[in-house]
Amino acid sequence: MKNMSVKKRKTINRSGKARCDICEKRSFLERHHVNGRNVCQPDHPSNIANICPTCHTEVHYGKVIIEGWVQTTAGKELMWHLKDEESFTGSDASPHQF
């Protein structure tokens, strides 16, 4: 899904059939800027996570910490952890408050 056009990805996200990058539940997804919008190319796929409204709220309130995208043998995966858990990569993205 990462290599799709923005228009097609938005259509799939609004269908309710796509999976959240955090909880993997099928839902209507929202785009979250992993490192905020004040970076070079803020809408680049490496800075976008497609997440459900529940996970999106938890990210903004700091309950879920997104570390970023990593390449695994299964492809690119979003690394994240709960607030009180240890970081996998040591590069936590700052929570973006509402």
N, C-alpha and C positions, 0 to 999 in steps of 0.2 A: 504494500500500500504506500510505502514511502516514495516510490518513483512515479506515482500518478500525478496528473495535472492537479493544480489547486482546485479547479472547478469540479473535477470528478471526485476528489477527496471530500470536498464540502458536501456534495450531493450524497455520498455514502454516509458521512457523519450525521446528516439530517434524516437518514432513512430509519435509524433505530436498529440497524443490523450490524453495525461495526462494533468492534470490541475496544473497550477502554484500555489504554496503554498501561494502566496501573492495576486495576482489579480484574480486567479481562472479561467483565460482564458485557453483554450486548446492550447497547443503549444509544440514545441520541447523544452525540459527543460534542464537546466544546474544545476549542483550540486554546492551549496554554503556552505562553512564551516561557520556555525553561529559564533563560537568562534575561528575561525582561525584553522590553521593546527598544531600549536605548543602546543596542549593540548594532554592529555592522550587519546588514541584511537580517533584520529581526524576524522576517517571515520565511527564512531558509528552513528546510525540513529538519536540520540539526538543532534548531532552536524551538521546534514546535512539538508538543505532546498533545495527542487527541485523547481527552479524558472525559469521563462521565461527570455530570454536575455534582454528584456526591464527592468524588475524589477531588474535583476542582476546588470545592469549598474547603476540604481538608488540607489541600496544598496551601491555599491562601491564608488559612489560620495557623499554619505551621505544624499541623499534626502529621502530615506526610511531607517528607523532604525529597525533592527530585535532585538526583546527582547529575543526570545527563544521559546521553546515548552512548552505548558501548557496543563494539563489534564482538559477537560471540559466534560459536560454530553454528548456531541456529539463525544467524542474521543479526541485525541491529536490535538491541533491547534497551528499554528505558530502565535505568537503574534508579531505585528509590528506596527509602527506608522510613520507618516510623520515627517520630521525634526523639524518643528515648533510646533508639537503637544506634549501633555504631555504623559509621559510613563505610561503604564498600570501596569507594574510590578516593575518599578524602577531599572531594571537590563538590561539596553541597552547594546547590544554587540557593540564593537567599529567597525566603518566602516573600511574595509580593502581596502586601496587604491590600484589602479592598479599600 
